[in-house]
């Protein structure tokens, strides 16, 4: 599975609610909100987001965000990074 889940609408999209559930034994190091970004921004993202850009993970291991009035052909969703080294 890729390290993001992003919707790139081709038509009008007024609302998009996203909830991603991770295994509580293998939580990502960080989750960030992707909002109206082109495909190259999140495909090549190599950094660690600042604390203010991160999305929290709840006790069930879920990260959730809601998006409104998405721009056609731009991505909105969640992206995450795994701890290094990835736990086995």
C-alpha positions as CSV (number, residue, x, y, z in Angstrom):
1,X,0.0,0.0,0.0
2,X,1.2,3.5,-0.7
3,X,2.0,5.9,2.1
4,X,-0.9,8.1,1.3
5,X,-4.6,8.1,0.5
6,X,-5.6,11.0,-1.7
7,X,-8.7,11.8,-3.7
8,X,-8.2,13.7,-7.0
9,X,-11.7,14.6,-8.2
10,X,-12.4,15.1,-11.8
11,X,-15.7,16.8,-11.1
12,X,-17.2,19.0,-8.4
13,X,-16.8,17.5,-4.9
14,X,-18.4,19.4,-2.1
15,X,-17.3,17.2,0.8
16,X,-14.8,14.4,1.4
17,X,-14.5,12.7,4.8
18,X,-11.5,10.4,5.2
19,X,-10.6,8.0,8.1
20,X,-7.5,5.8,7.9
21,X,-7.0,3.0,10.4
22,X,-3.6,1.8,11.2
23,X,-2.6,-1.3,13.2
24,X,-2.0,-0.1,16.8
25,X,1.1,-2.3,16.8
26,X,2.5,-0.5,13.8
27,X,1.6,3.2,13.9
28,X,3.3,5.6,11.5
29,X,5.8,8.1,12.8
30,X,3.7,11.0,11.4
31,X,0.5,11.7,9.4
32,X,0.0,15.0,7.5
33,X,-3.0,16.6,5.8
34,X,-2.8,16.9,2.0
35,X,-5.0,19.7,0.8
36,X,-5.3,20.8,-2.8
37,X,-1.8,19.6,-3.8
38,X,-0.7,18.5,-7.3
39,X,0.3,14.9,-7.7
40,X,4.0,15.7,-7.7
41,X,3.8,17.3,-4.3
42,X,2.7,14.2,-2.4
43,X,4.4,11.7,-4.6
44,X,7.8,13.2,-4.0
45,X,7.3,14.4,-0.4
46,X,10.4,13.4,1.5
47,X,10.3,15.6,4.6
48,X,8.9,15.3,8.0
49,X,6.0,17.8,8.6
50,X,6.2,20.4,11.3
51,X,4.3,19.6,14.4
52,X,1.5,22.1,13.4
53,X,1.0,20.3,10.1
54,X,0.5,16.8,11.6
55,X,-2.8,15.0,12.1
56,X,-3.3,13.1,15.3
57,X,-3.9,9.4,15.6
58,X,-6.5,8.4,18.1
59,X,-6.5,5.5,20.6
60,X,-8.1,3.2,18.0
61,X,-5.2,3.9,15.6
62,X,-7.2,6.1,13.3
63,X,-6.4,9.5,11.7
64,X,-9.4,11.4,10.3
65,X,-9.9,14.6,8.3
66,X,-12.7,16.3,6.5
67,X,-12.3,18.4,3.3
68,X,-14.7,20.8,1.7
69,X,-15.0,22.2,-1.8
70,X,-12.2,20.2,-3.3
71,X,-10.5,21.6,-6.4
72,X,-10.8,19.4,-9.5
73,X,-7.6,17.5,-10.5
74,X,-5.8,18.4,-7.2
75,X,-5.3,15.9,-4.4
76,X,-6.7,16.0,-0.9
77,X,-6.3,13.3,1.8
78,X,-3.7,12.0,4.2
79,X,-0.1,11.0,3.9
80,X,2.1,9.2,6.4
81,X,5.7,8.2,7.1
82,X,6.9,5.1,8.8
83,X,9.5,5.0,11.5
84,X,13.0,4.2,10.3
85,X,13.8,1.3,10.4
86,X,10.3,0.0,9.7
87,X,9.3,-2.4,12.5
88,X,9.2,-6.0,11.5
